[in-house]
Amino acid sequence: MNLGITNRIAVVTGGSEGIGKAAATILAEEGVNVVILARTQSKLDAAVAEISQTAVGSIQAISCDVSDAGSVESAFDAILSEHGKVDILVNNAGQGNANTFDSLTTQIVDDDYALKVHGAMYCSKAALPSMQAQKWGRIINITTAAGKAAGYSTLPTAMSRAAGIAMTKSMSKEYGVDNILVNTVCIGSIRSAQNMVKAEEAVASGAVATTEDYYTERCKDVPVLRVGEAREAGDLIAYLASERASYISGTAINMDGGAAPVV
């Protein structure tokens, strides 16, 4: 399938590993010129080297803390100076943050919102003017199914992800007139760099014998009886960024093997 996005310009936040790197890889394979943003330069350099092996479009990296408005402004100034526009924005920066309500502090909540909600807002505001000017754009916000149906000890992630889903819907109403499509992908259990750290911690604590045992435990409540792969999430993100998804907007798609209790 030709996605029809060759030579488009994409920005992927949290693009140095996991789902972000997978999305950047697939977009670059489709001929998109991709810029990945993340905080750690060494991880960015490693990601660029890996993505370059199969890329058809160009791939470059900029160190950026999306929770800082000034850092986002500097990064997008550089992107717009070189490329002149942003066609596709994947707001993927974030990490799991699961606590009980009793253990929550305002600092924990503020930090989570700064990264996941403010970061997506800063990047979207920076990308939107060029999308509006050309009457074409795609914004894909990466959230979780907990944003639709919070479980036990899923705070503040469930709070910030619910905000991200609400922002997605509101933006789709506002910018549809400019042919800017805004969607969110609600991620479930994925084999990713973040989850591998958790798997290794579980092994170290004696909770499981191997990292594969950790993933086996994670997928017990997943109807398809396995965890997802980062590239599977990347495939969906690339499709939503494409011409093929030209009538999909304001939607929150579960990518969780059927695990979520809500549609």
C-alpha positions in Angstrom: 0.0 0.0 0.0 1.3 3.4 -1.0 0.7 5.7 2.0 1.1 8.8 -0.2 3.4 10.7 2.2 6.8 10.6 0.4 8.8 13.8 1.0 6.5 14.9 3.8 8.1 16.3 6.9 7.5 14.5 10.2 8.4 15.3 13.8 8.4 12.4 16.3 8.8 13.3 20.0 10.2 10.6 22.3 11.7 9.3 19.1 14.9 7.8 20.3 13.5 4.4 21.5 10.4 2.3 21.8 7.2 3.3 20.0 8.6 6.6 18.9 11.6 5.0 17.2 9.4 2.4 15.6 7.1 5.1 14.2 10.1 7.1 12.9 11.6 4.1 11.3 8.4 3.2 9.4 7.8 6.8 8.3 11.3 7.1 7.0 10.9 3.8 5.2 7.9 5.3 3.5 10.0 8.2 2.2 9.1 10.7 4.9 11.8 13.1 6.1 11.8 12.6 9.8 13.1 14.6 12.7 13.2 12.8 16.1 13.2 14.7 19.4 14.3 13.4 22.8 16.4 14.6 25.7 19.4 12.3 25.6 21.8 12.9 22.7 23.5 9.5 22.9 20.2 7.7 22.5 19.2 10.0 19.6 22.5 9.3 17.8 22.0 5.6 18.2 18.5 5.8 16.9 19.5 7.8 13.8 22.2 5.2 13.1 19.7 2.4 13.3 16.9 4.1 11.4 19.3 5.2 8.6 19.8 1.5 7.7 16.4 1.2 6.1 15.3 4.8 5.6 14.3 6.1 2.2 13.6 9.6 3.5 16.1 11.6 5.6 16.4 11.1 9.4 17.9 13.6 11.8 17.7 14.3 15.5 17.5 17.3 17.8 17.9 17.2 21.6 14.8 18.7 23.1 12.9 18.6 26.4 9.3 18.9 25.3 8.1 19.8 28.8 10.1 23.1 28.4 8.5 25.7 26.1 11.8 27.3 25.3 13.4 24.0 24.3 10.4 23.2 22.0 10.6 26.7 20.4 14.3 26.3 19.7 13.8 22.8 18.2 11.0 23.8 15.9 12.8 27.0 14.9 15.6 24.8 13.6 13.2 22.4 11.9 11.2 25.1 10.2 14.4 26.9 9.2 15.7 23.8 7.4 12.4 22.2 6.1 10.0 25.1 5.9 7.1 23.2 7.4 5.9 20.4 9.5 3.4 18.0 7.9 3.1 15.3 10.5 3.5 15.5 14.3 3.7 12.4 16.5 3.4 13.5 20.2 4.9 10.4 21.8 7.0 11.7 24.6 6.1 10.2 27.9 6.6 7.4 30.3 4.6 5.2 32.6 3.8 6.7 36.0 1.6 4.5 38.0 0.7 5.3 41.6 -2.1 4.9 44.1 -4.1 8.1 44.9 -2.8 8.0 48.4 0.8 8.2 47.2 0.1 11.1 44.8 1.7 14.5 45.3 1.1 17.7 43.4 4.7 17.5 42.2 4.2 14.0 40.7 1.0 15.2 38.9 2.6 18.5 37.7 5.7 16.7 36.3 3.5 14.2 34.5 1.3 16.8 33.0 4.3 18.9 32.0 5.7 16.1 29.9 2.6 14.5 28.5 0.0 17.3 28.2 2.1 20.5 28.1 4.6 18.8 25.8 2.0 17.8 23.3 0.5 21.3 23.5 3.8 23.1 22.9 4.7 20.9 20.0 1.3 21.1 18.4 1.2 24.9 18.7 4.7 25.0 17.0 3.6 22.7 14.1 0.1 24.0 13.4 0.8 27.3 11.6 2.6 25.6 8.7 -0.1 22.9 8.6 -2.8 25.6 8.4 -0.9 27.5 5.7 -0.8 24.4 3.4 -4.3 23.0 4.4 -2.8 19.6 5.3 -1.6 18.1 8.5 -1.6 15.1 10.7 -1.2 15.1 14.5 -1.1 11.8 16.3 -1.1 11.9 20.1 0.1 8.7 21.8 -1.8 7.9 25.0 -3.0 4.8 26.8 -6.2 2.9 27.3 -6.0 4.0 31.0 -7.0 7.4 29.7 -10.4 5.9 28.8 -10.8 3.5 31.7 -8.4 3.9 34.7 -7.5 0.9 36.7 -6.1 0.4 40.2 -2.9 2.4 40.8 -2.8 4.1 37.4 -2.4 7.7 38.6 -1.3 10.2 37.4 -0.9 8.5 34.0 -4.6 7.9 33.6 -5.3 11.6 34.4 -2.8 13.0 31.9 -3.8 10.5 29.2 -7.5 11.4 29.7 -6.5 15.0 29.2 -4.6 14.0 26.0 -7.6 12.2 24.6 -9.9 15.2 25.4 -7.3 17.6 23.7 -7.3 15.3 20.7 -11.1 15.5 20.2 -11.2 19.3 20.8 -8.4 19.9 18.3 -10.0 17.7 15.7 -13.1 19.9 15.9 -11.1 23.1 15.6 -8.7 22.3 12.8 -10.7 19.9 10.6 -11.6 22.9 8.5 -7.9 23.2 7.6 -7.7 19.5 6.6 -5.6 18.8 9.8 -6.5 15.4 11.2 -5.9 14.8 14.9 -6.1 11.3 16.4 -4.9 9.4 19.4 -3.5 5.9 19.7 -4.3 4.3 23.1 -1.4 1.9 23.7 -1.7 -1.2 25.8 1.1 -3.7 26.8 3.9 -3.2 24.4 7.4 -4.8 24.3 9.3 -1.5 24.6 12.4 -0.1 26.2 10.4 1.2 29.1 8.8 -2.1 29.7 12.1 -4.0 29.4 13.4 -1.9 32.3 10.4 -3.0 34.3 10.9 -6.6 33.2 14.6 -6.5 34.3 13.6 -5.0 37.7 11.0 -7.7 38.2 13.7 -10.4 37.5 16.1 -8.6 39.9 13.5 -8.5 42.6 12.7 -12.2 42.2 9.1 -11.6 41.1 9.7 -13.5 37.9 12.5 -15.8 36.7 13.0 -14.2 33.2 12.0 -11.2 31.3 9.8 -13.4 29.1 7.9 -14.5 32.3 7.3 -10.8 33.0 5.7 -10.4 29.6 3.7 -13.6 30.0 2.2 -12.2 33.2 1.4 -8.9 31.5 -0.6 -10.6 28.8 -2.8 -12.8 30.9 -5.7 -10.4 30.6 -5.0 -9.7 26.9 -7.5 -11.6 24.7 -4.9 -12.3 22.0 -2.6 -13.7 24.7 0.5 -11.7 23.9 2.1 -8.3 24.3 2.3 -6.0 21.3 5.5 -5.1 19.4 6.6 -1.5 19.0 6.6 -1.8 15.3 2.9 -2.8 15.3 2.2 0.5 17.0 4.4 2.2 14.5 2.4 0.7 11.6 -0.8 2.2 13.0 0.8 5.6 13.6 2.2 5.7 10.0 -1.3 4.8 8.6 -2.9 7.6 10.6 -0.3 10.0 9.2 -1.0 9.0 5.6 -3.3 10.0 2.8 -5.0 6.7 3.3 -6.5 7.9 6.6 -8.0 11.0 5.1 -11.4 10.7 6.7 -10.3 9.6 10.2 -10.1 12.4 12.8 -11.0 12.9 16.4 -10.7 9.2 17.2 -9.0 7.4 20.0 -8.0 3.9 18.7 -7.1 1.2 21.2 -4.0 -0.7 20.3 -4.0 -3.2 23.1 -4.9 -6.6 21.8 -8.5 -6.1 23.0 -7.6 -5.7 26.6 -9.4 -2.4 27.4 -12.9 -2.7 28.9 -14.1 0.1 26.7 -14.1 0.7 22.9 
